[in-house]
């Protein structure tokens, strides 16, 4: 699942505070930037931004 955020850095900090794990640091791709994470249950997600 990929979710959208206007502020990747703020969401990344909230993920860490909630016990999630960043599995792939923020990177650029055509159309924006994103990072991947695993939540405490082990589900893999991505957060992206067009900025």
C-alpha positions in Angstrom: 0.0 0.0 0.0 1.2 3.5 -0.8 0.0 6.5 1.1 0.4 10.2 0.3 1.8 12.9 2.6 2.8 16.5 2.0 5.7 16.3 4.5 7.7 13.1 4.2 10.2 14.0 6.9 7.4 14.6 9.6 5.7 11.3 8.7 9.1 9.5 8.8 9.7 10.8 12.4 6.2 9.7 13.5 6.8 6.2 12.0 9.9 5.9 14.1 8.2 7.2 17.3 5.4 4.7 16.8 7.8 1.7 16.6 7.8 1.3 12.8 10.9 0.5 10.9 12.1 2.4 7.8 13.0 -0.3 5.3 14.1 2.0 2.5 15.2 5.6 3.0 13.6 8.5 1.1 14.4 8.4 -2.6 13.3 10.3 -5.7 11.4 8.7 -8.5 9.5 10.1 -11.5 6.7 12.1 -10.0 8.0 12.7 -6.5 9.8 11.1 -3.5 8.9 8.2 -1.2 10.2 6.0 1.6 9.2 2.4 2.6 8.4 1.2 6.1 7.3 -1.8 8.1 4.7 -1.3 10.8 5.0 -3.1 14.2 2.9 -6.0 12.8 5.4 -6.4 9.9 3.2 -4.9 7.1 5.2 -3.1 4.4 4.0 0.3 3.3 5.3 3.3 1.4 4.7 7.0 1.9 5.1 9.3 -1.1 5.0 13.0 -1.8 5.0 15.0 -5.1 7.3 17.6 -3.5 
